[in-house]
Amino acid sequence: MDTQALILFDGVCNLCNRFVQFVIRHDRKKQFRFAALQSAAGKALLAQHEPVPLLPDSVVLLYKGKVYRQSAAALRVFKGLDGLWPLLYIFILIPPFIRDAVYRLIARKRYRIF
């Protein structure tokens, strides 16, 4: 990733907050910025890019004028990190309906698990 990207996340979710902390630790180039989906800034940014309201069960990546959601967003974030984490981007080859089904399963249970 050669320019800053914005990650919108569920600000009340422990799993999402841990993901943000993980990204901060592994983003030595400081290319990611963050905003909670529930914040005024997050809502305003999302409204500029996404005409359909989005539930806070999805991580959203705004990068180069495009909106990535769910598994595509998470995999693109991993791709931009330092270390071996970009290797996880290989999972982009799995069809989105399968990747997103797994993502939604974890998202539905995230409050109970974390």
Secondary structure, DSSP 8 states (H G I E B T S, - for coil): --S-EEEEE-TT-HHHHHHHHHHHHH-TT--EEEEETTSHHHHHHHHHH-SS---TTS-EEEETTEEEEHHHHHHHHHHTSSTTGGGGGGGGGS-HHHHHHHHHHHHHHHHHH-
